[in-house]
Amino acid sequence: MTSRIPLNRRAFLSSAAAGLAGISVANVVYAAAGPVVKIAASRNAAAPVWNLGTVAPRFGFSVEMSILFTYADQARAANLGQTNAATCGIDTMATVSDQNITNLRYIAANQYGAQNIVVRKGVEVNKWSELEGKNIGVVPGTWARVQFLIAAKEGGADVGKINLVNVSVGATATEALRRGDVEGVVLFSPQSDLLVVSGVGHYPPKLDIGACSLGNANSGLLASTELLADKELSTNLMKAYLASMQEIKDEEYFKKLLVSVTGVTSEVAALSFRNMVFSEKIDVKAILGAAKLGPQFGFTKTDTSGKVESLIDFTPLMAASGKSRDELTGPPKEALAIVRR
């Protein structure tokens, strides 16, 4: 496995205040009602989070969204008190534990699926080993990259023979695929769906990074312990979150929201909808499995799988839903149904 640009996935949360000072934060403020919950997120398909702004007033609070590109930046903002909550990846809490950050908790899942490999038009691959010798674009520091490598290895590929090329989300990845610099890219919805709808690439019918042993768990929601100390507000946040998630499970509603947030077309949004499952159910096994793999893939110095479960807090979700921890533990059955094998 080769990479054309050196990776340093440890440049994650540890840059703390100095790192955040260099980040441009754009805020989206909804109509104020009661206390304000500030949430860091990127403009992606995390629809239950973006829809909170319209739902929250019904539950006695309002939402301010801080737009930050990576999960690392988002978690750092919550860690430093710039926001109260943030979207995060399956591997985020492993990094939080590894760096002895004590004020963040994983409180709900968000989406399953929603990230995959797209291969260039005209390139056909039917098994993972057929990626050997090919250039595959990946975004450094992402769970999608790790998930891809796990799936490829477990699927029989010698990942050392896959040429990894670092790309950024958006025009860089699109042009690399269009020009033939890479035969495939590993991206997230709706960017990956845009490549397919535009005809630049296609999803290989028998390859899916969600087919790996850790499944297709993707993003979640974390909160600061300061927010969680306010039991009424944290419970209302989860009630609103569940109501928001129920709304975006309607395809037409989801498409309108995604078009508004990301600027993609309705056709791209429709494909995104088919490639993801929204669920609050927390895949504890996947979070622990990711933590165990941290040293191997460079996003932690140590195996934190023995500690990371203590950073998962089901309490607000249980209070909001009236369900038990077992009932709120994922993955949901629907998530398995979207995996191509």
C-alpha positions as CSV (number, residue, x, y, z in Angstrom):
1,M,0.0,0.0,0.0
2,T,1.5,3.3,-1.0
3,S,0.4,6.8,-0.4
4,R,1.6,9.8,-2.5
5,I,1.3,12.3,0.3
6,P,2.5,11.5,3.8
7,L,-0.3,11.0,6.3
8,N,-0.4,12.3,9.9
9,R,-3.7,11.2,11.3
10,R,-2.6,12.1,14.8
11,A,-3.1,15.8,13.9
12,F,-6.6,15.3,15.2
13,L,-7.9,16.8,18.4
14,S,-4.5,17.5,20.0
15,S,-3.9,20.9,18.4
16,A,-6.5,22.2,20.9
17,A,-6.9,26.0,21.1
18,A,-4.1,26.9,18.8
19,G,-5.6,24.7,16.1
20,L,-9.1,26.0,16.5
21,A,-7.8,29.6,16.2
22,G,-6.9,28.9,12.6
23,I,-10.2,27.4,11.6
24,S,-12.8,29.5,9.8
25,V,-16.1,28.9,11.5
26,A,-19.4,29.9,9.8
27,N,-22.5,29.9,11.9
28,V,-26.0,29.2,10.9
29,V,-28.5,30.5,13.5
30,Y,-32.1,29.5,13.6
31,A,-34.9,31.4,15.3
32,A,-34.1,31.8,19.0
33,A,-36.4,30.0,21.6
34,G,-35.1,29.2,25.0
35,P,-31.5,28.1,25.6
36,V,-29.2,27.7,22.6
37,V,-27.5,24.4,21.8
38,K,-24.5,25.0,19.6
39,I,-23.6,22.1,17.3
40,A,-20.5,21.7,15.1
41,A,-21.1,19.9,11.8
42,S,-20.1,20.0,8.1
43,R,-22.5,20.5,5.2
44,N,-23.0,16.9,4.4
45,A,-25.8,14.4,4.5
46,A,-26.1,14.4,8.4
47,A,-29.8,15.3,7.9
48,P,-31.1,14.6,11.4
49,V,-28.6,17.2,12.8
50,W,-29.3,19.9,10.2
51,N,-33.0,19.4,10.6
52,L,-32.8,20.1,14.3
53,G,-33.0,23.8,13.8
54,T,-36.6,23.6,12.7
55,V,-37.6,21.0,15.3
56,A,-35.8,22.3,18.4
57,P,-38.3,25.2,19.2
58,R,-41.0,22.6,19.8
59,F,-38.9,21.2,22.6
60,G,-38.0,24.5,24.3
61,F,-34.6,25.3,22.9
62,S,-32.9,26.6,19.7
63,V,-29.9,25.5,17.7
64,E,-26.9,27.3,16.3
65,M,-24.8,25.4,13.7
66,S,-21.1,25.9,13.5
67,I,-19.8,24.7,10.1
68,L,-16.5,22.9,10.4
69,F,-15.2,20.5,7.7
70,T,-13.8,17.5,9.6
71,Y,-15.0,15.4,12.5
72,A,-11.7,16.3,14.2
73,D,-12.4,20.0,14.0
74,Q,-15.9,19.5,15.2
75,A,-14.9,17.4,18.2
76,R,-12.2,19.9,19.0
77,A,-14.8,22.7,19.1
78,A,-16.9,20.8,21.6
79,N,-13.9,19.9,23.6
80,L,-12.9,23.6,23.9
81,G,-16.4,24.8,24.7
82,Q,-16.9,26.5,21.4
83,T,-20.0,24.3,20.9
84,N,-22.0,22.0,23.1
85,A,-22.2,19.1,20.6
86,A,-20.8,17.9,17.4
87,T,-21.2,15.2,14.7
88,C,-18.4,12.6,14.9
89,G,-17.1,9.4,13.3
90,I,-17.0,5.9,14.6
91,D,-13.3,6.3,15.4
92,T,-13.6,9.7,17.1
93,M,-14.1,8.4,20.7
94,A,-11.0,6.3,20.3
95,T,-9.0,9.4,19.7
96,V,-10.7,11.2,22.5
97,S,-9.8,8.4,24.9
98,D,-6.2,8.2,23.6
99,Q,-5.7,11.9,24.2
100,N,-7.2,11.7,27.7
101,I,-10.0,14.1,26.8
102,T,-12.6,13.7,29.5
103,N,-15.4,16.1,28.6
104,L,-17.0,14.5,25.6
105,R,-19.5,11.6,25.3
106,Y,-21.0,9.8,22.3
107,I,-24.8,10.1,22.8
108,A,-26.4,8.8,19.6
109,A,-25.8,7.4,16.2
110,N,-26.8,9.3,13.1
111,Q,-26.3,7.4,9.8
112,Y,-25.3,4.0,8.5
113,G,-23.8,3.7,5.1
114,A,-23.4,7.0,3.3
115,Q,-19.8,6.5,2.3
116,N,-18.3,4.1,-0.3
117,I,-16.0,3.5,-3.2
118,V,-16.8,4.9,-6.6
119,V,-14.8,3.6,-9.7
120,R,-14.3,5.5,-12.9
121,K,-16.6,5.0,-15.8
122,G,-15.3,2.2,-17.9
123,V,-13.4,0.5,-15.0
124,E,-15.0,-2.8,-13.9
125,V,-14.0,-4.5,-10.7
126,N,-15.9,-7.5,-9.3
127,K,-13.7,-8.4,-6.4
128,W,-11.4,-6.6,-4.0
129,S,-8.2,-8.2,-5.3
130,E,-8.9,-6.5,-8.7
131,L,-8.0,-3.2,-7.0
132,E,-4.4,-4.3,-6.6
133,G,-2.1,-2.2,-8.8
134,K,-4.8,0.5,-9.2
135,N,-4.7,4.1,-7.9
136,I,-7.5,4.7,-5.4
137,G,-8.2,8.2,-4.0
138,V,-8.8,8.5,-0.3
139,V,-9.4,11.4,2.1
140,P,-6.7,11.3,4.8
141,G,-7.8,11.1,8.4
142,T,-11.3,9.7,7.7
143,W,-13.1,6.6,8.9
144,A,-14.1,5.9,5.3
145,R,-10.4,5.4,4.4
146,V,-10.0,2.9,7.3
147,Q,-13.2,1.1,6.5
148,F,-12.1,0.7,2.9
149,L,-8.8,-0.8,3.9
150,I,-10.5,-3.2,6.3
151,A,-13.1,-4.3,3.7
152,A,-10.4,-4.7,1.0
153,K,-8.2,-6.8,3.2
154,E,-11.0,-9.0,4.5
155,G,-12.2,-9.4,0.9
156,G,-9.0,-10.9,-0.2
157,A,-7.0,-8.0,-1.5
158,D,-3.3,-7.4,-0.7
159,V,-3.8,-3.8,0.5
160,G,0.0,-3.2,0.2
161,K,-0.5,-3.5,-3.6
162,I,-3.3,-0.8,-3.7
163,N,-1.9,2.6,-4.5
164,L,-3.5,5.1,-2.2
165,V,-3.6,8.7,-3.5
166,N,-4.7,11.4,-1.1
167,V,-7.5,13.6,-2.3
168,S,-9.8,16.2,-0.8
169,V,-13.5,16.1,-1.0
170,G,-15.0,18.0,-3.9
171,A,-13.4,19.2,-7.1
172,T,-10.0,17.5,-6.4
173,A,-11.5,14.1,-6.2
174,T,-13.8,14.7,-9.1
175,E,-11.1,15.9,-11.4
176,A,-8.7,13.1,-10.3
177,L,-11.3,10.5,-11.3
178,R,-12.3,12.3,-14.5
179,R,-8.8,12.7,-15.7
180,G,-7.9,9.1,-14.9
181,D,-5.3,10.0,-12.2
182,V,-7.2,7.4,-10.1
183,E,-9.3,4.4,-11.0
184,G,-11.5,4.9,-7.9
185,V,-12.2,7.2,-4.9
186,V,-13.6,6.5,-1.5
187,L,-15.9,9.4,-0.6
188,F,-19.1,10.2,1.4
189,S,-22.6,11.1,0.4
190,P,-23.6,13.3,-1.3
191,Q,-20.2,13.8,-3.0
192,S,-19.9,10.1,-4.0
193,D,-23.5,10.1,-5.3
194,L,-22.8,13.2,-7.3
195,L,-20.0,11.4,-9.1
196,V,-22.4,8.6,-10.0
197,V,-25.2,10.8,-11.2
198,S,-22.9,12.9,-13.3
199,G,-21.6,9.8,-15.0
200,V,-18.0,10.2,-13.9
201,G,-18.1,7.0,-12.0
202,H,-20.2,4.2,-10.7
203,Y,-20.6,2.0,-7.6
204,P,-19.1,-1.4,-8.3
205,P,-22.0,-3.8,-7.7
206,K,-20.1,-6.4,-5.6
207,L,-17.8,-4.1,-3.6
208,D,-19.0,-2.1,-0.6
209,I,-16.8,-0.8,2.2
210,G,-19.7,-1.5,4.6
211,A,-19.3,-5.2,4.0
212,C,-16.3,-5.2,6.4
213,S,-16.5,-7.0,9.8
214,L,-17.2,-3.7,11.6
215,G,-20.2,-3.0,9.4
216,N,-21.4,0.2,7.9
217,A,-21.8,2.4,11.0
218,N,-20.8,5.9,10.0
219,S,-21.5,9.1,11.9
220,G,-22.9,9.9,15.3
221,L,-23.5,12.8,17.7
222,L,-21.3,13.7,20.7
223,A,-22.0,16.1,23.5
224,S,-20.0,17.9,26.2
225,T,-20.3,16.8,29.8
226,E,-21.4,20.4,30.5
227,L,-24.4,20.0,28.3
228,L,-25.2,16.5,29.7
229,A,-25.1,17.9,33.2
230,D,-28.3,19.8,32.3
231,K,-30.6,16.8,32.4
232,E,-33.7,18.6,31.1
233,L,-31.9,20.2,28.1
234,S,-30.0,17.1,27.1
235,T,-33.2,15.0,27.3
236,N,-35.0,17.6,25.2
237,L,-32.1,17.6,22.7
238,M,-32.6,13.9,22.3
239,K,-36.4,14.2,22.0
240,A,-35.9,16.8,19.3
241,Y,-33.2,14.6,17.6
242,L,-35.6,11.6,17.5
243,A,-38.4,13.8,16.1
244,S,-36.0,15.2,13.5
245,M,-34.8,11.8,12.5
246,Q,-38.4,10.7,12.0
247,E,-39.1,13.6,9.7
248,I,-36.0,13.0,7.4
249,K,-36.9,9.4,6.9
250,D,-39.5,10.8,4.5
251,E,-37.7,10.8,1.1
252,E,-39.2,14.0,-0.2
253,Y,-38.5,15.9,3.0
254,F,-34.9,14.5,3.0
255,K,-34.3,15.6,-0.5
256,K,-35.5,19.1,0.0
257,L,-33.3,19.4,3.1
258,L,-30.2,18.0,1.4
259,V,-30.6,20.3,-1.6
260,S,-30.9,23.2,0.7
261,V,-27.9,22.4,2.9
262,T,-25.5,21.1,0.2
263,G,-26.6,22.6,-3.1
264,V,-26.8,19.2,-4.9
265,T,-29.7,18.3,-7.2
266,S,-32.8,16.4,-6.2
267,E,-31.5,13.4,-8.3
268,V,-28.3,13.3,-6.3
269,A,-30.2,13.6,-3.1
270,A,-32.5,10.7,-4.1
271,L,-29.4,8.5,-4.6
272,S,-28.0,9.6,-1.3
273,F,-31.3,8.6,0.4
274,R,-31.0,5.1,-1.0
275,N,-27.4,4.7,0.1
276,M,-27.9,5.5,3.8
277,V,-30.0,4.5,6.8
278,F,-30.7,6.9,9.6
279,S,-30.9,5.5,13.1
280,E,-30.2,6.6,16.6
281,K,-29.1,3.1,17.5
282,I,-25.4,3.1,18.7
283,D,-23.2,0.4,17.3
284,V,-21.0,-0.2,20.4
285,K,-19.3,-3.1,18.7
286,A,-18.1,-0.9,15.8
287,I,-16.9,1.8,18.2
288,L,-14.9,-0.7,20.2
289,G,-13.6,-2.4,17.1
290,A,-12.4,0.9,15.7
291,A,-10.6,1.7,18.9
292,K,-8.8,-1.6,18.8
293,L,-7.6,-0.8,15.2
294,G,-6.3,2.7,16.2
295,P,-2.6,1.9,16.4
296,Q,-2.7,-0.1,13.2
297,F,-4.2,2.7,11.2
298,G,-2.4,5.6,13.0
299,F,-5.3,7.5,14.5
300,T,-4.3,6.5,18.1
301,K,-1.1,5.6,19.8
302,T,-2.7,2.9,21.9
303,D,-5.5,0.4,21.8
304,T,-8.3,2.2,23.7
305,S,-10.9,-0.5,23.2
306,G,-10.9,-1.2,26.9
307,K,-11.7,2.4,27.8
308,V,-13.8,3.8,25.1
309,E,-17.1,2.2,26.1
310,S,-17.1,4.5,29.2
311,L,-17.3,7.5,26.8
312,I,-20.7,6.2,25.4
313,D,-23.6,7.7,27.3
314,F,-27.0,6.2,26.5
315,T,-28.7,8.1,29.3
316,P,-30.2,11.0,27.3
317,L,-31.4,8.7,24.6
318,M,-33.0,6.3,27.0
319,A,-34.7,9.2,28.8
320,A,-36.0,10.7,25.6
321,S,-37.2,7.4,24.0
322,G,-38.3,5.4,27.0
323,K,-36.3,2.5,25.6
324,S,-33.6,0.3,27.2
325,R,-29.9,0.3,26.3
326,D,-30.3,-3.0,24.6
327,E,-33.1,-1.6,22.4
328,L,-31.0,1.3,21.5
329,T,-27.9,-0.7,20.6
330,G,-27.2,-1.1,16.8
331,P,-26.8,-1.7,14.1
332,P,-30.4,-1.6,12.9
333,K,-31.5,-4.4,10.5
334,E,-32.2,-1.9,7.8
335,A,-28.5,-0.9,7.7
336,L,-27.5,-4.4,6.7
337,A,-29.9,-4.4,3.8
338,I,-28.2,-1.6,1.9
339,V,-24.7,-3.3,1.8
340,R,-23.8,-4.6,-1.6
341,R,-22.0,-8.0,-1.5
